[in-house]
Amino acid sequence: MKKVYTCFCTDTIHEGHLNIINEASKLGEVTVGVLSDEQMIRYNRFPLKTTEERVRMCREIPGVKDVIVQDRIFYDDVVQKLQPDFIVHGDNWSDEAMQAIRKNILDVTKKYGGKLVEIPYTHSDAIAKADKRARERLAMPELRRARLRRLLGLTPIVKVCEVHSGLTGLIAEKTVVVSNDGGIDQFDAMWISSLCDSTDRGKPDIELVDITSRLRTVEDVTEVTTKPIIFDGDTGGLSEHFVYTVRSLERLGVSAVIIEDKTGLKKNSLFGTEVKQTQDTIENFCDKILAGKEAQLSDDFMIIARIESLILEKGIEDALTRAKAYVNAGADGIMIHSRKKDPAEILEFCDRFRDADQKTPIVVVPSTYNTITEAELAAHGVNIVIYANQLIRAAFPAMQNTAKSILRNHRAHEVDRDLMPIKQIITLIDEI
């Protein structure tokens, strides 16, 4: 018998998958690969079922001889192991990532004489409905809220992109690329920033936008996305107010809130000591963390303490002292911030914190020290990296340059080549 291989990255089996198996069975004995959870989050949507559950699901399909776990999205390892005569795949090679997978299959099969068999993609109302239901389940608050903790166990570093609207949420949700190292990648989660939320409304970043308005941004994002959300809670306000914020965020399905240990009128941290900023006492901030933890209703929600000691030039010893106290008060993670272009002090903090605490997640925001890579950060114990403001910083100059060109030329023709086609805008949003 010829050996046939196909790989599934799905939580449900529908008629399209059954058609693949049926056509594959005509060629020989069928082995199904189940893409691992770790690879699913890089290439596809977050799995609703574990790898083991998906393996059991595929074993029950008539016509399947064996099921294995495919640990990489590319086929080199599995082909070396199985040497299948045929690799069967749907013909839906629509985007950059899919085209890279197709090229990989052709390259690896060419080496030993295997063949790629492409099956026409099955389009039906039932499949569209199944896909829609899967997306809707991923967006349910209780499932979304728990996903950040799961991600921390699935990937060396959780990649988080700033969003400030439903549209930017869709960008963070749908952008999948072939990265410079040859892998396929996407963002894991979204960051709703106080700075970007304020800027989008044309207001200064001084907590002028009230919490009700900021929660509206969360709702706009949750309505059209499925990825977990980390909320920028600024100082958290008074402890009596913070407890209500925690419950509101939990109810909306937000995974975590980050609060900074400063008091008084908020000033953006990147101003550092150029403006007057007052750091809270350790005791007061610990009390705020305790109040938030006592108020939360689910075990999934995370309160992450942001330490401003390096911003305010109080040194690493102060930062480490605070980190230990905040963790003891119940903080689920520590965010360490710096405005220096050299990441040395961040890395020193991470190394020393990790020597004393191997479990508590470390969060960083490399806005100023932006030459460091995710792999380098992960090597120093960082678990979450937040790209905190890049989308809005990209949008402003693009829109301003477009406005200037229209004014200069008294028409829009000159900027058209730089704009997204109207048809693409219309089809960007999935039909409800």
Secondary structure, DSSP 8 states (H G I E B T S, - for coil): --EEEEEE--SS--HHHHHHHHHHHTTSEEEEEEE-HHHHHHHS---SS-HHHHHHHHHTSTTEEEEEEE-SSSSHHHHHHH--SEEEEES---SHHHHHHHHHHHHHHHTTT-EEEEE-----HHHHHHHHHHHHHHTSHHHHHHHHHHHHHHSSSEEEEEE-SHHHHHHHHH-EEE-TTS-EEE--EEEE-HHHHHHHTT--TTT-S-HHHHHHHHHHHHTT--S-EEEE-TT--SHHHHHHHHHHHHHHT--EEEEESEESS---GGGGGGS--EE--HHHHHHHHHHHHHH---SS-EEEEEE-TTTTT--HHHHHHHHHHHHHTT-SEEEE----SSTHHHHHHHHHHHHH-SSS-EEE--SSSTTS-HHHHHHTT--EEEE-SHHHHHHHHHHHHHHHHHHHHTSSGGGGGGS--HHHHHHHS---
